[in-house]
Amino acid sequence: MHSTSQTWRVGAATITRVEEQVGPNDLPAGQFLPELDRSRFARHLPWLVPTHYDLESDRLITSNHSWLIRSGSLTLLLDTCAGNHKERPWLPRFHQLDLPFLERLEAAGARPEDIDIVLCTHLHADHVGWNTRLENGRWVPTFPNARYLFSRIENEAWDPDVGDRRRANPGRAGMYDDSVLPVIRSGQAQLLEGEHAIDGILRVEPTPGHTPGHVILKLLDESGGAVFCGDTIHHPVQVCEPDWSTRFCADPVQARASRRQVLEHCASHGSLLFPTHFAAPHVAAIEREGEGYRPRFVHAA
Ligand SMILES: [Zn+2]
């Protein structure tokens, strides 16, 4: 059976995965991870195939999901997938989708009006889509009562009205216009500088590299806590090979440093890693191994 939502508990918090889609990437593995070394990669195949890597097509398999986090009286949605009806011809996997994401969110226990906070780890197309939905031909915020948290640096890096960007990359400008701008115009966006405490246990921290203003969310408590790492770690093989950045990392060297920082935090505090793109079982504890780390997958409750 294909399950589209699952729940984990960390301390007093409840964390539910809301799936948009799982499948092979558009690019071969060596193009997605340009530093991929074939002989090192071969060592990981026994645990990567078939869930995390399709041998026949040489495609890494990734999920796109949101994390619904309930902590105290707060309901938070972390990353909002690719969204429906978005015009993304340069990203075939995210172009003009029509998927029952909001129905799955409701099955996970939250209607759009229940979301208090939306946090986008960064402003790539697969993390901002459900920020908005199409209503009578207009893009409107999907979550009417939510505060949307974005990094100020990240917002400036994508704002299409800086310099010549709108003319130079109309597709990217359109993405900002349909998924970020409506939230800024409605007054629901809050731009974060540096670290930001959401409540007593949830803290946003900068982790630049994948994008200039990428952030992660840490859940800090005595149980060891959790890290919602966005795209600092895209695929589980990067846990073992933390120096392999993706071709989508704006600064691959800085991305590597942020990746190692996240993995080291998890290994030394016993924090569970909740990435946005790992296929099943989606969540892992992190153990040190050699010069890297190794994932110990943790199934939903
Ligand atoms: Zn992503």
Residues whose N, C-alpha, C, O or C-beta is under 5 A from the ligand:
A	BS01	ZN	D126 D231
